[in-house]
């Protein structure tokens, strides 16, 4: 994700990135309300709406496609 952000500054302009530690927050009410069931879950939100998710997928294309939703 960091290399995608470095290659396209528009991502940082359009997205607030928040990193949550699974060990601390994985079983929280908030994580459950978002449907997070495992580590390595990326969620793109606009306000309270979930625009897309990527779960346990490290492929650059998948992560880029998710981040591109924020630019649309």
DADAVEN-V314204 format. One line per field, one symbol per residue. phi: phi as a letter, one per 30 degrees, with the letter a starting at -180 (. if undefined). psi: psi as a letter, one per 20 degrees, with the letter a starting at -180 (. if undefined). burial: # if it has 16 or more other C-alpha atoms within 10 Angstrom, else .. A space follows every 50 residues. Layout:
phi: ???
psi: ???
burial: ???
This chain:
phi: .ddddddbeddddcbccbccdeeccecdeddddcidcadhccbcbbiccd dabbbhbcdeddddddddeddd
psi: hhhgghhnihghhipopppppghgihjrhgghhijpirrlppppqocipp hrqppkojpggggggghhhhi.
burial: ..........#..........#...#.........#.....###...... ..##........#..##..#..
